[in-house]
Amino acid sequence: MSQWRNWAGDQRCTPSRVARPSTVAEVSSLVSAAAASGGTVKAVGAGHSFTDIALTRGVQLQLDGISGLLSVDRAAKLATVAGGTRLHEIPALLAPYGLAMENLGDIDRQSISGAISTGTHGTGLAFGGIATQVRALTLVSGTGEILHCSATDNSEVFSVARVGLGALGIITSVTLQCVDAFMLHAVERPEPLAAVMESYGERNALHDHFEFYWFPHTDMALTKTNTRHAPGGLPAGVSPLSTWAHFVDDVLVSNTLFSALCNVTGKLPSAIPKANRMASGLTGNREFGDASHKVFATQRTVRFREMEYALPLENIPAVLGELDAMIKRRRLQISFPVEVRSAAADTVALSTANNRETGYIAIHQHIKTAPLEYFKAAEEIFRSHAGRPHWGKWHFLQSKDFAQLYPDLELFCKVRDDLDPRRVFNNAYLARVLP
Ligand SMILES: Cc1cc2nc3c(=O)[nH]c(=O)nc-3n(C[C@H](O)[C@H](O)[C@H](O)COP(=O)(O)OP(=O)(O)OC[C@H]3O[C@@H](n4cnc5c(N)ncnc54)[C@H](O)[C@@H]3O)c2cc1C
């Protein structure tokens, strides 16, 4: 059997078999067969999780054959896509109806099911993660049953299954609450970190989508502020990036040059502070506008590992200060910028923004750099501020740690017992994080 690897290349497994079903009935019989024989099944999306959440020694389901638009209710702005659909395919599917997804993360390579299952999010204090856009799901449970759920249909299942960690069933369709297609006006500026921290709450409240990158060993941040406009409503003079500008800024500087810097600093860590000062000066001082999905999603070609914690929004400045002090105290050399985003509170049981306005802090290490000291020390800080780890990114928590973080964990486990009594969807990750 051939080995499967995630995007970063460091999580690997050899499934007993790879199945590529093209109908929901096939998914159901694959799951039923595994349940009958005491085996396991794991759906995989784009393999963009940094954790071992998608690994299996059992049957791996690749759902590219269960993909595309299933139905649209234009009046209600609801679109149902098949479970294997990739996020980057969705804009073209919605375009004929004048619809778009409300918010997205940094990239669009993930599958819709993989993205919601780990709580993938973008930024913007008035918006939740992608799972909050979901109005209904169809899943194949651990007994092979095909189950539809929404706020009115199997509502208990729906309340937990939108961020389901792949533990509750194989998602075969997702109904999204879309919005009218819109444009984004993007303003990217290098700014002193202190000024950004002082106005952090205000900027999040004022702007539709605010985020920033802080370059460790510098006192500079790169801010990104995106404002929503109706099609044709961008301010005068604001236009899309030319293909050349896109290539220079996003491919050459953000990926190729950054990769070269990482290679140099990998061999010469003492050059990192200088390289970060250079990077913070080279990236981001531009203004442009385009269709929402083209502004939200960027390219990532440099391979890295990532940890991201969800924190009470008001704690962000203090946590960043502690992170900076820790990096200095331990004399760590950190070449990747720290990314800071936000999201509205939501009611999805295992969403990292459950019941609180959230600030996210993401830290990264180049794939060739040992991540443990930085990640473990940062996690200590995040945990001391009641942080919740992203389910698809590095963390060292175990099941006992989650009870106090998620008030609805018990309900999640009850639904899991109902839907997957034989633990057909189990793997080492779920065995570690769920009771
Ligand atoms: C370069 C990069 C950028 C990223 N940017 C962001 C970001 O901006 N914001 C953010 O929050 N995260 C981000 N992530 C993390 C990423 O969005 C999540 O890890 C996401 O889960 C990956 O989706 P996937 O389709 O690759 O799923 P996979 O990693 O393949 O799978 C994740 C989980 O979903 C389950 N799953 C997949 N398909 C199904 C299905 N049909 N039914 C049931 N379960 C299923 C899998 O079993 C597994 O448990 C990024 C990751 C990378 C590598």
The ligand as an ORCA input file, in Angstrom:
! r2SCAN-3c Opt
* xyz 0 1
  C      -1.352     26.455      4.058
  C      -2.495     26.286      5.023
  C      -3.306     27.375      5.321
  C      -4.355     27.250      6.241
  N      -5.119     28.341      6.520
  C      -6.090     28.248      7.460
  C      -6.893     29.378      7.818
  O      -6.758     30.462      7.237
  N      -7.801     29.231      8.807
  C      -7.975     28.041      9.480
  O      -8.777     27.995     10.401
  N      -7.266     26.946      9.128
  C      -6.339     27.020      8.145
  N      -5.630     25.905      7.800
  C      -6.003     24.617      8.412
  C      -7.025     23.868      7.527
  O      -8.049     24.727      7.073
  C      -7.709     22.753      8.304
  O      -6.766     21.906      8.865
  C      -8.703     21.966      7.457
  O      -9.258     20.945      8.232
  C      -8.119     21.304      6.243
  O      -9.131     20.840      5.388
  P      -8.874     19.540      4.517
  O      -9.930     19.448      3.480
  O      -7.484     19.512      4.059
  O      -9.140     18.407      5.606
  P      -8.170     17.230      6.097
  O      -6.990     17.817      6.755
  O      -7.951     16.293      4.973
  O      -9.106     16.551      7.198
  C      -9.409     17.242      8.379
  C     -10.480     16.485      9.159
  O     -11.709     16.530      8.431
  C     -12.211     15.215      8.286
  N     -12.958     15.130      7.033
  C     -12.552     15.446      5.802
  N     -13.540     15.206      4.933
  C     -14.589     14.730      5.647
  C     -15.908     14.290      5.321
  N     -16.358     14.312      4.076
  N     -16.700     13.876      6.324
  C     -16.273     13.861      7.593
  N     -15.059     14.239      7.963
  C     -14.218     14.672      6.992
  C     -10.989     14.326      8.275
  O     -11.314     12.987      8.588
  C     -10.182     14.995      9.360
  O     -10.690     14.610     10.604
  C      -4.603     25.987      6.867
  C      -3.811     24.886      6.541
  C      -2.757     25.031      5.628
  C      -1.905     23.839      5.288
*
